[in-house]
Amino acid sequence: MTGNLGETGLRRRRRAADPMEAFDALPQPLRGWLCEAALPWSPASARRIWGKARADGLSEDEVIERLARAEAKTLERDRRLMRC
């Protein structure tokens, strides 16, 4: 059963922590982006990208753009896997 993941060739991972608690701890702009994301991001991976980008001095809008690019790259990889 795929649940809410749909048809994808991407690997699934089990989570050790409570994903809702981790989601609630994220900054509001990041939570908003995750609600609209095409992929089921884990709060940990989104927080990792957010933290690194903010440490690099990027604004919140620039971080959101970086997340969108990362998601687009993953979606393209999934498209290639599904064609095979």
Order of alpha helices (4+ residues) and beta strands (2+ residues): alpha-alpha-alpha-alpha
